[in-house]
Amino acid sequence: MEKHQYIELLEYAMSQKGSYHMEPGLVKAKMTESEFQNVRDAFFVNAHIQAPPPNKSQVFNWRLSPEAVFGYLSYKQYEHAQKSSTQAFYISIASLCVAVLTLAVTVASIWL
């Protein structure tokens, strides 16, 4: 599953310590400034100012909103569950193959 650009933006924002600079985040997420404006208020909270419209070169003391953090954590949990279920599927297939092979060897030894 390809990562959505919002997930890329959240991953970049979580990797930043302190202030968030918009331009590198947009480049990483492959987003336009207008796309960022659509999700800015849902993802970010400005620590000092009441949400001024930033331009690309400004650095603000943004924090991720709790909803964005918990949403991202839910996404990571879902991603991990998918990987675990795929791994469990392959392990069960291998177990069935070993069981069938063991049954075949047992039947062959009985008949011989």
KOLKE-397447 format. One record per residue (C-alpha): residue number from 0; residue in one letter; chain; x, y, z. Coordinates in steps of 0.05 Angstrom, whole numbers, plus 32768, in hexadecimal, padded with zeros to 4 digits. Example, Ala and Ser with C-alpha at 12.3 -4.5 7.8 and 13.67 -1.06 7.14 Angstrom:
+-----+------+-----+------+------+------+
! seq ! type ! mol !    X !    Y !    Z !
+-----+------+-----+------+------+------+
!   0 !    A !   A ! 80F6 ! 7FA6 ! 809C !
!   1 !    S !   A ! 8111 ! 7FEB ! 808F !
+-----+------+-----+------+------+------+
//
This chain:
+-----+------+-----+------+------+------+
! seq ! type ! mol !    X !    Y !    Z !
+-----+------+-----+------+------+------+
!   0 !    M !   A ! 8000 ! 8000 ! 8000 !
!   1 !    E !   A ! 801D ! 8042 ! 7FEB !
!   2 !    K !   A ! 8021 ! 8077 ! 8021 !
!   3 !    H !   A ! 7FF1 ! 80B0 ! 801A !
!   4 !    Q !   A ! 800F ! 80F6 ! 8018 !
!   5 !    Y !   A ! 7FEE ! 8107 ! 805B !
!   6 !    I !   A ! 8012 ! 80CC ! 807B !
!   7 !    E !   A ! 8054 ! 80E5 ! 805D !
!   8 !    L !   A ! 8046 ! 812A ! 8079 !
!   9 !    L !   A ! 8036 ! 810E ! 80BE !
!  10 !    E !   A ! 8075 ! 80E3 ! 80BE !
!  11 !    Y !   A ! 809F ! 8120 ! 80AC !
!  12 !    A !   A ! 807E ! 814A ! 80E1 !
!  13 !    M !   A ! 8088 ! 8115 ! 8116 !
!  14 !    S !   A ! 80D2 ! 8110 ! 8104 !
!  15 !    Q !   A ! 80DC ! 815A ! 8111 !
!  16 !    K !   A ! 80F1 ! 8171 ! 8155 !
!  17 !    G !   A ! 80D1 ! 81B3 ! 8168 !
!  18 !    S !   A ! 80BD ! 81E1 ! 812F !
!  19 !    Y !   A ! 80A0 ! 81C9 ! 80EE !
!  20 !    H !   A ! 80B8 ! 81E8 ! 80AD !
!  21 !    M !   A ! 8083 ! 81E1 ! 8078 !
!  22 !    E !   A ! 80AC ! 81DE ! 8038 !
!  23 !    P !   A ! 80D5 ! 819F ! 8046 !
!  24 !    G !   A ! 8095 ! 817D ! 805F !
!  25 !    L !   A ! 8071 ! 818D ! 801F !
!  26 !    V !   A ! 80AA ! 8174 ! 7FF4 !
!  27 !    K !   A ! 80AD ! 8133 ! 801C !
!  28 !    A !   A ! 8062 ! 8129 ! 8017 !
!  29 !    K !   A ! 805F ! 8140 ! 7FCF !
!  30 !    M !   A ! 8027 ! 8171 ! 7FE1 !
!  31 !    T !   A ! 8016 ! 81B6 ! 7FC9 !
!  32 !    E !   A ! 800E ! 81F1 ! 7FF8 !
!  33 !    S !   A ! 7FC3 ! 81F2 ! 7FEC !
!  34 !    E !   A ! 7FBE ! 81A8 ! 7FFE !
!  35 !    F !   A ! 7FE3 ! 81B7 ! 803E !
!  36 !    Q !   A ! 7FB4 ! 81F0 ! 804D !
!  37 !    N !   A ! 7F7A ! 81BE ! 8049 !
!  38 !    V !   A ! 7F97 ! 8191 ! 807F !
!  39 !    R !   A ! 7FC0 ! 81C2 ! 80A8 !
!  40 !    D !   A ! 7F8A ! 81CF ! 80DC !
!  41 !    A !   A ! 7F7A ! 8185 ! 80E3 !
!  42 !    F !   A ! 7FC2 ! 8170 ! 80ED !
!  43 !    F !   A ! 7FE6 ! 81AA ! 810F !
!  44 !    V !   A ! 7FDD ! 81D9 ! 8149 !
!  45 !    N !   A ! 8007 ! 8218 ! 814E !
!  46 !    A !   A ! 8025 ! 821F ! 8193 !
!  47 !    H !   A ! 8026 ! 826C ! 8195 !
!  48 !    I !   A ! 7FFA ! 828B ! 8160 !
!  49 !    Q !   A ! 7FB3 ! 827C ! 814B !
!  50 !    A !   A ! 7FC0 ! 8259 ! 8109 !
!  51 !    P !   A ! 7FDC ! 828F ! 80DA !
!  52 !    P !   A ! 7FE0 ! 827B ! 8091 !
!  53 !    P !   A ! 802A ! 8268 ! 808A !
!  54 !    N !   A ! 8051 ! 826F ! 804B !
!  55 !    K !   A ! 8084 ! 823C ! 8035 !
!  56 !    S !   A ! 80C2 ! 825D ! 8053 !
!  57 !    Q !   A ! 80A6 ! 826B ! 8099 !
!  58 !    V !   A ! 80B6 ! 823F ! 80D4 !
!  59 !    F !   A ! 8081 ! 823C ! 810B !
!  60 !    N !   A ! 807E ! 8217 ! 814C !
!  61 !    W !   A ! 804B ! 81E5 ! 8134 !
!  62 !    R !   A ! 8038 ! 81A7 ! 815A !
!  63 !    L !   A ! 8011 ! 816C ! 813F !
!  64 !    S !   A ! 7FCB ! 816B ! 815A !
!  65 !    P !   A ! 7FB9 ! 8130 ! 8188 !
!  66 !    E !   A ! 7F87 ! 8118 ! 8154 !
!  67 !    A !   A ! 7FBD ! 8116 ! 811F !
!  68 !    V !   A ! 7FED ! 80F0 ! 814D !
!  69 !    F !   A ! 7FB9 ! 80BC ! 8161 !
!  70 !    G !   A ! 7FA2 ! 80B5 ! 8119 !
!  71 !    Y !   A ! 7FE9 ! 80A9 ! 8103 !
!  72 !    L !   A ! 7FF3 ! 8076 ! 813B !
!  73 !    S !   A ! 7FB3 ! 8052 ! 8125 !
!  74 !    Y !   A ! 7FCE ! 8050 ! 80DE !
!  75 !    K !   A ! 8010 ! 8033 ! 80F6 !
!  76 !    Q !   A ! 7FEB ! 7FFF ! 811F !
!  77 !    Y !   A ! 7FC1 ! 7FEC ! 80E3 !
!  78 !    E !   A ! 7FFF ! 7FE7 ! 80B7 !
!  79 !    H !   A ! 8021 ! 7FBA ! 80EB !
!  80 !    A !   A ! 7FE3 ! 7F8E ! 80EF !
!  81 !    Q !   A ! 7FE3 ! 7F85 ! 80A4 !
!  82 !    K !   A ! 802C ! 7F70 ! 80A4 !
!  83 !    S !   A ! 8020 ! 7F41 ! 80DF !
!  84 !    S !   A ! 7FE4 ! 7F20 ! 80BD !
!  85 !    T !   A ! 800C ! 7F16 ! 807D !
!  86 !    Q !   A ! 8045 ! 7EF7 ! 80A4 !
!  87 !    A !   A ! 8014 ! 7ECA ! 80CA !
!  88 !    F !   A ! 7FF6 ! 7EB3 ! 8088 !
!  89 !    Y !   A ! 8039 ! 7E9E ! 806C !
!  90 !    I !   A ! 804C ! 7E7A ! 80AD !
!  91 !    S !   A ! 800A ! 7E54 ! 80AC !
!  92 !    I !   A ! 8016 ! 7E3F ! 8063 !
!  93 !    A !   A ! 805B ! 7E26 ! 8077 !
!  94 !    S !   A ! 803E ! 7E00 ! 80B2 !
!  95 !    L !   A ! 800A ! 7DDF ! 8086 !
!  96 !    C !   A ! 8040 ! 7DCA ! 8055 !
!  97 !    V !   A ! 8069 ! 7DAB ! 808D !
!  98 !    A !   A ! 802A ! 7D87 ! 80A7 !
!  99 !    V !   A ! 801A ! 7D6C ! 8062 !
! 100 !    L !   A ! 8062 ! 7D55 ! 8058 !
! 101 !    T !   A ! 8062 ! 7D33 ! 809D !
! 102 !    L !   A ! 8020 ! 7D10 ! 808C !
! 103 !    A !   A ! 803C ! 7CF9 ! 804A !
! 104 !    V !   A ! 807B ! 7CDD ! 806B !
! 105 !    T !   A ! 8051 ! 7CBA ! 80A0 !
! 106 !    V !   A ! 8022 ! 7C9A ! 806D !
! 107 !    A !   A ! 805D ! 7C85 ! 8042 !
! 108 !    S !   A ! 8080 ! 7C64 ! 807E !
! 109 !    I !   A ! 8041 ! 7C3E ! 8090 !
! 110 !    W !   A ! 8038 ! 7C23 ! 804A !
! 111 !    L !   A ! 8080 ! 7C0E ! 8042 !
+-----+------+-----+------+------+------+
//
